[in-house]
Amino acid sequence: MTTLVSDTALVFGRYARQTLRSKMQIFFGALMPVLYLLFYGPLLTAMPLASRGSSWQVLVPGLLLQLGLFGAAFCGFAIIIEKQHGVVERMRVTPVSRLALLLGRVLRDAALFVFQAVLVILVALAMGLRAPLPGILIGFGFVAAMTVSLASLSYALALRVSTPQSFGPLVNAVNMPAMLLSGLMLPMSLAPGWLNVLSHFMPFRYLVDAVRAAFVGDYGGTAMLYGVLVTAALLLASVATGTRLFRRAGA
């Protein structure tokens, strides 16, 4: 365990330093959610989107998880580039734990997207969001968990794909249905009955519902319970899958 922690910290530090050298990467990822806040959020202010809370308490949780969905899903591009430059080949001969190679990467990604989520919250507060601090912190926790889950799967997929041209369409084919069926922009309770039923088969819906519940101060309801259970299942399944493929690839 001590070796795993030290190896993970080593890998995390390596990729964190790369990120800190790229200021564009740090701030540009938050641009799309901020644009939604500025140009889409005001359109919803007079609409009754949910039985509890304001339109900002509906929209902002979805935008936070949008960071995790779209940002983490494309993390695999980095490992494809590393394969093309021989970085992965050099890592194969190191004694570093394969699990640490995965955890170091995804924890760096989680730290980056949580920082971007903080920027989104600051803009949202200026736009009119009012939410309890514990709810906002819970939202950050879900962003981190979603990032770890999806980044693990993204890296696993990237190990099996040879070019970015093949990787991008595969990710988009998953991301678009996930965004539409999880209710990131608007609650699925507003959808037709058949679409609402279909959305229950999309795991990310439960994360979105949980964060929205947290933003109105509901920490002990069924939405939060289902969100935590689904998140835990996603974390275990995705990290296990990513670790297994890292070991097979010898990355």
VENWOHU-V281325 format. One record per pair of residues at least 6 apart in sequence whose ideal C-beta (glycine too) atoms are under 7 Angstrom apart, sorted by the first residue. I is the first residue (numbers start at 1). J is the second residue. D is the distance in Angstrom with one decimal. If there is no record, write none. Layout:
# VENWOHU-V281325
I,J,D
I,J,D
This chain:
# VENWOHU-V281325
3,97,6.6
4,97,5.4
4,99,6.4
4,100,5.6
7,96,4.8
7,97,4.8
7,100,3.4
8,100,4.3
8,103,4.6
8,104,5.0
10,104,7.0
11,96,6.8
11,100,5.6
11,101,5.8
11,104,2.5
11,105,6.6
12,104,4.2
12,107,5.2
12,108,5.4
15,104,6.4
15,105,5.9
15,108,4.2
16,108,5.2
19,25,6.1
19,26,6.5
19,108,6.4
19,112,5.9
26,112,6.8
26,115,7.0
29,67,6.8
29,71,5.5
29,116,4.9
30,116,4.0
30,119,4.5
30,120,5.6
33,63,4.1
33,66,6.0
33,67,6.1
33,120,4.7
34,120,6.3
34,123,5.2
36,63,5.7
37,63,6.8
37,123,5.5
37,124,5.7
37,127,5.5
41,56,6.7
41,59,5.5
41,127,6.0
44,55,4.1
44,59,6.1
45,55,5.3
47,55,6.0
49,55,5.2
49,58,4.4
49,186,6.5
49,187,6.0
50,58,5.3
50,187,5.7
52,216,4.8
53,215,6.5
53,216,4.1
56,124,6.3
56,127,6.8
56,128,5.6
56,129,4.1
57,129,7.0
57,131,5.8
57,212,6.7
57,215,4.4
57,216,5.6
58,187,6.2
58,212,6.1
60,124,4.7
60,129,5.4
60,215,6.9
61,139,6.0
61,208,6.3
61,211,3.8
61,212,4.7
61,215,5.4
62,183,6.9
62,184,3.9
62,185,5.7
62,208,5.8
63,120,6.0
64,117,5.0
64,120,6.3
64,139,5.2
64,143,5.3
64,211,6.5
65,142,6.7
65,143,6.5
65,146,6.0
65,184,6.2
65,204,7.0
65,207,5.9
65,208,5.7
65,211,6.4
66,184,5.2
67,113,5.0
67,116,5.6
67,117,5.7
67,143,6.2
68,113,5.8
68,143,5.0
68,146,3.6
68,147,4.7
68,150,6.4
69,146,6.9
69,150,6.7
69,175,6.4
69,178,6.2
69,179,6.4
69,204,6.7
70,175,6.2
71,113,5.2
72,109,5.9
72,113,6.8
72,146,6.8
72,147,4.4
72,150,3.8
72,151,4.2
72,154,6.2
73,150,5.1
73,154,5.4
73,171,5.1
73,175,5.5
74,154,6.7
74,171,5.9
75,109,5.4
75,151,4.4
75,154,4.6
75,155,6.4
76,154,3.8
76,155,5.3
76,157,5.6
76,158,3.0
76,167,6.0
77,164,5.8
77,167,6.5
79,88,6.9
79,155,5.4
79,158,4.5
79,159,6.7
80,158,5.1
80,161,6.7
80,164,5.5
80,167,6.0
82,88,5.2
88,251,5.1
91,101,6.6
91,251,6.2
92,250,4.5
92,251,6.8
98,243,6.4
98,246,4.5
98,247,4.7
99,243,5.0
101,246,5.9
101,251,6.3
102,152,6.2
102,155,6.4
102,242,5.0
102,243,5.6
102,246,5.2
105,151,6.9
105,155,6.3
106,147,7.0
106,148,4.7
106,151,4.3
106,152,5.5
109,147,5.3
109,151,4.5
110,144,4.3
110,147,4.4
110,148,5.4
113,143,5.8
113,147,4.8
114,140,5.2
114,143,5.6
114,144,5.3
117,140,5.7
117,143,4.9
121,136,6.0
131,215,4.3
132,217,5.1
134,219,6.9
135,214,3.8
135,215,4.7
135,217,6.2
138,211,6.9
138,214,4.1
139,211,4.7
139,214,6.1
139,215,6.8
142,207,5.5
142,210,6.5
142,211,5.2
142,227,7.0
142,231,6.5
145,231,4.8
145,235,5.9
146,207,6.1
148,235,6.2
148,239,7.0
149,234,4.3
149,235,5.4
149,238,4.2
152,238,4.3
152,239,5.1
152,241,6.9
152,242,3.5
153,238,4.9
153,241,6.4
153,242,6.4
155,242,5.7
156,241,5.6
156,242,4.4
156,245,4.2
157,167,7.0
157,170,6.7
158,167,6.0
159,245,5.4
159,249,4.6
159,251,6.0
161,167,4.6
178,202,6.3
178,204,5.6
181,198,6.5
181,199,4.6
181,202,4.0
181,205,6.7
182,199,6.9
182,202,5.2
182,204,3.8
182,205,4.6
182,208,5.3
183,199,6.4
183,205,5.8
183,208,5.4
184,208,6.2
188,196,5.1
188,199,4.4
188,205,6.3
189,196,6.6
191,199,6.9
199,205,5.1
203,230,5.1
203,234,6.1
206,226,4.6
206,227,4.9
206,230,4.3
207,227,5.3
207,230,6.6
207,231,6.0
209,223,4.4
209,227,6.3
210,223,5.3
210,224,5.0
210,226,6.9
210,227,2.4
210,228,6.9
213,221,5.7
213,223,4.1
213,224,5.4
214,224,6.7
218,224,6.7
